[in-house]
Each structure stands twice: as C-alpha cells, then as structure tokens.
C-alpha cells in the first residue's frame, strides 16, 4: 500500500498529515515553527514534523509516494525553497523544502505551493462540484488568494501568484502596508492592520465615540469585532472594512471569473457575519459579470494542510479525476 502526505509550513506552526490513497488520514503531527537561527533549522523542523506524522501512522517515510507542501513565501521555485520570509527572523534567508523532503520520502514527487494556492486546491478537492474555476481568499494577519482558472491552479513562473493583499485598493495611499508600499488591501483589512486603520478613522473624526483601547499596546482586531453593535467607532471601522474588502474581491472576480470564492483565515473564520456577509452583499452590486457563490471554508484552520494533501493525491491539482487511488 502507498501513502501520501501534506505539509503546512506557517510562520507560527508546522503541520503534517499522512493519509491512505483514498485520502483517509492516519497520522498527524503539529509543532511550533522554528525561529532559526537559520533556514536549515526551519527545514529540520519540517522534516521532524513529517517524520512524527509518519510515526503516528505507523509507517516509514519511504512509503510516502508523494507529498504536497503549502508554505509561507516568497519562493525560489527552481530550488524549491522559501526565500527571505517576511514573518520569520531576518537571519532566516532561505528554507530548502522540496529537496530535503524528496530525500526523506525517497521520491521526487513533491509539490510546493504557497499557502493560498494549497488552500484553493483543498477547497476544490473537497467541494461537491469539484469546480474548475474558483478562488480561495485568506484574511488573516495578511491577505492572499489562491486561484484555479480553467482547471489550472495558478502559480506563476516564481510561485508567487496570489499576492492580492498587495493590490492597491486606495489610490490615496493613506496607510502603508507592511511591505513598505502605500494603499494596499492588506494595509487596511488584514488582522495586523485593522488597529492602525481604526486609529486613522478616529483621527479623521474625533467626534466619534468609542471605548476601543486605541492607545493600548495590546489593541487588536479582535477588540473591534467584539464591540460590534455596541461601539460607534467599531461599527464604522467594520463598515469601512467591508468597503475595501468588496473592492478587493470584485477585482479578483473580474480578473479570474471564479464560480466560487471561498474564505479562510482567522479574521474571516471568526467573524463571518461581520466580514464575509457584507462582502456578499456588496460584491453582488459591484460585479459586472457573473456573481460567484461566496462562502467560508468548511476545513477551518486545516485548509492549507488538507490542500497540501489533496495536491499530493491529485498531482498538484485538486482535480478528483486525477485522484491516484
């Protein structure tokens, strides 16, 4: 019997799952992502997590026929490595992935994707209709998208397709993104950015009443959503987030014509009524083409690792017609 594996390398955690050929999970492991000091230390953490998942499944790593990886970026696809990851210490400049994993499982059948591409693969694989045209959008500490168009999961020559959080939504550029550029979607609507946006809106209109801890060092996006319906500024922030989110999603719909747009990430998953429902309402009025189904992933926090496994099972596609079985 052959087995398949999925790996999720995030800035906080590394996850790995091992499954039988029909996709039944038989082994899992989860560890904190090593903080360095070098990229090789992160690679070793990934390998250790995959070994533990194999141990949990009661098999040797060499029995893994193929592995999918969903990872933070950016990538050097030619080398199968992450380069200069933004959310890890600066001492980590390169994290080799495909080569070391191929050596561990004794197979060159390793598929590397950014985390949102893995997300769309997982969403496609598990969707009842297995659609050829869909998008997966994560709204979390950052914003990104995975796109499947005409049955092909888009990756780009360097593996970095889907950085939609860095699309400009505000040409006035009032807020600066973590990447250093102005006016990006992520600079307004990501979990990391929402507190700064709330402060900006409070400065714009000092007459708006609020009990939000704007000056506190521990002020987070969670504070805004928890006061929805009870705080004038929190409600105004949420309304403005809906505006920018709808612009970002409309741009994706007009660019790729997805039949389904699926959301994940902590901000969307924990605040569906306040984040995703307003997007549904506004996008239907803004799109000039077919309006897609807008939903929240059923896979929760496991969407990336499940997508990585689906990639291994379907030769990197999420297309159930290519299930190796």
N, C-alpha and C positions, 0 to 999 in steps of 0.2 A: 504494500500500500504506500502511496506517495502522500506527502503533506505539503501545506502551503502556509506562508507566514505573512503577517502585516506588521509594520513598524511605524510608530508615530514619534518623530523627534520634535518636541516643542521646546520653547525657551524655559519652561518650568519642569515638565515631566517627559520621560521616555516611556512609551508603552509598546508592548509586543504581544501578538496573539498568534497561535498556531492552530490550524484547522485541518480537517479531513477534506477530501476532494469535493465533497458536497457543500462545503462551507461551514460545517459544524465545528464550533470552537472547542478545542480540547485542552488548550494550555494558554495561560495568560501570565504576564508579569508587568509590573509598573515600578519605576524608580524615579527619583529626582534627577533632572538633567545636571550632569557635572558642570561646574562653573570654571573649569580649566584646571591648571593654568594654560594648557594648550588644547588645540583642536583634537589631538590624538587622545587626550583624556576623555573628551566627549565621545569619540569613536569607540573607545574601550567601554564606556558606559552603555552605548547602544548594543554592542556585542554581548555584554554581560546580561542585559535585559532580554535579548533574544535567546541566549543560552538558557536563562531561567524559564522562559516560556516553553522551550523545548523540554526542559526537565519536568515542568508541570504537566506536560503532555505525555511524558514517559518515552520520549524518542531522542535519538541523537540528531544534532543539527544537520548532519549529512543526508538525512532522509527528507529534508525540505527540498522540494522540486523547484520552487520559485518563491521570491519574496518581493512584496511591494513596500515602498517607503514613502510616507508623507512627511515632509520636513519643512521647518523654517528655512528661509533662503537668506540671500540670493545664492544662485548656483553657478558652478562651472560644470556644465553637463558633460563636457569632454572628459573630465577627470572624475565625474561622479561625486562631487564634493560640494559642501556648503562653503561659501567664502565670505569673510567679514560679516557674520551675523549681527544684526543691529541690537538684539536683545540679550546678548551674552557679553562677558567681559572683553575689553579691547585686545587682550592678549590672545584671544582665540581668532586666528585669521583664516584657518582652513580646517574643515572637518571632513576627512575622507569617509565615504559611506558605501558606494556600490562595490568597490574593490574588496574591502575588508569583509563585507557581508557575503560576497560571492565566494571568498576563500573559506569562510566559516561553514557555509552550506554546501560547498563543493559544487556550485552551479553558477553559470554566468547569467542565469535567468533572474535578473534583479531589475526592478522598475523603480526609478526615482522620480518623484513628483513634488511640487510644492504642496503645502498642506491644503490649500483650497482646491487644487486640481484633484488631490486624493478625495476631498470632500465631494466633488461632483461625481467622481467615479463611484463612490459609495452610495450616493443618492440615486444615481442612475441604476446601479445594480439592484438596489432594494425597492425601487419604485415598481408599482404594479404593471405599468405600461412599458417599463424599460426604455424611456424616450431617447431619441437620437439628438434632441435639441433641448438643452436645459442649462441652467446656471445655478451654482451654489455660492452664496454670499455669506461671509462671516463678518459679524460686527462684534468685536471683542476689544482687546487692548489696541488692536489695529483693525483695518478693514481690507478685505481682499476678496477675490472671486475666482472660482473655477468654472470653465465654460466647456460644454460639449456641443459642437456645432456640426450638423450633418453626420453625426455618428463618430466624429473625431474629437478626442479630448485635446484641447489646445494647450500647447506648452511653449512654443516659440523656440528659436534656434538656441537660446541660452537657458531655457526652462523657466523664464521669469514672466510669462504671460499671466495676467490676472491681478496686477498691482493697481486695481481700480481705486483703492483708497487714496492714490496719488493723482487721480484725475481732478482737475480744477472744477469746483462747483461754485466758488465765489470769486469772480474776476476782480473784486476789490481787494482780495487777499488780506483780510483783516486779521486772520490768525495764521501763524506759521506752523507748519507740520513738523513732526519730529525729524523728518528728512532734511529740514532746512529750507524748504520751498513754501510759498505762500498760497493760501486759498484752497488747499486740498481737502477733499471729502473727509479724510481721516483726521484732519486738524479740527473739525467741528464735531463729528459724530462718534468717534471711537471712544471706548471706555476711558482711555487715558486723557482724552482731550475735553470731555464734557465738563469737568470742573472749570477749566480755563474759559470755556465758552460761557458758562454761567456767570463767571466774574465779568466778562466783557459785556454781557447783556445787562448786568446790574449797573455797570458804569454808564451804559448808554441811557438808562432811565433810573436815576436814583429814587424816584417816587414809588417804584415797585416794592411792595412789602415782601419780606422774606425772613424765614428763620433758618435758612441754609447757613452752614458754618463756612462762609465764603473765605474767610481769612485763616481758617484752620489748616494745619499741615496734613491732617487726615481727612480732608474733604474729598469725597469720591463721587463717582457717577451714581452709585447706589443710593446716596443721600438724596439725590434729585428724584429718582424714581420712587423712593419710599414716601416722599411728601406730595406725590401726585394727587390732585384734588383737594389738597389742604393748604397749599402754599402758592401764592401768586407768581413768584419768580419760577418756582419749579415747573408750574404748568406752562409758563411762557417758554422756558427752555425746551420742554418736551415738544411743544408746538413747532418751534424753530428747527429742532432736530428732524421732525417729520418732513419739513420743507426740504432740507438738504438731502435727507435720505431718499426722498422721492425723486429728486433731480438725479442723484447717482444711479438709482435703479432704472429710471427712464432711459438714461444714457446706455446702460447695458442692454436693455430691451431693444432699443433702436439699433444698436451695434450688432447684436447676435441673434435676435428673434427667437428667444427661448420659448418653449411651450410651458415650461415650469421654471419658476425661480424659488429655490429653497434656501431658507435662512438657518444659520447656526451661529455659534459664538455666544459668549456669556451675556452680552447686552441684549441680544435678540431672544435668546432662550429664556432668560429670566424675566423679560418684560414684553411678552408677545403683544398684549393688549395695548401697551403704550408705544411700542416701536414698530411692530410688524403690521398691526391693523391699520394705523394711519398711512403706512406705505401703500397697502392695498387700495385704500380709498382714493389717495391722491394720484397714484400711477394710472388708474383707470381713466382719469380725466386728462392726463398729460400725454399718454401714448397715442401716436397717430397710426400705429399698425395694430396687429392683434395683441390683445392684453393677455399675458400669461397667467396661469394659476400661480398664486403666491402663497407659500406655505412655510411651516417651520419643520426642520428635520425631525424625524422620529428617532434618530440614532443618538440624539443628545451629544454629550461630550465625546462619545465614541466614534463620531462620524469620520474622523481622519484615519484612525487605525482600522476601522471597518472598510473604509475606502482603499486603504493600502492592501488589505487582504483581498478585496474584490479585484484590485489590479493584478495581484499575483494569480488569481483564479481565472482571469479573462485576458491575459496577455496585455495588461495595461489599459484596458478599455472600459470596463464596467458593463460591457455588452454580454448579456446572458447567453446569446447564441454562440459565444466563444468560450463558454464555460468548459474547462478541461475535463471535468468529470471522471 
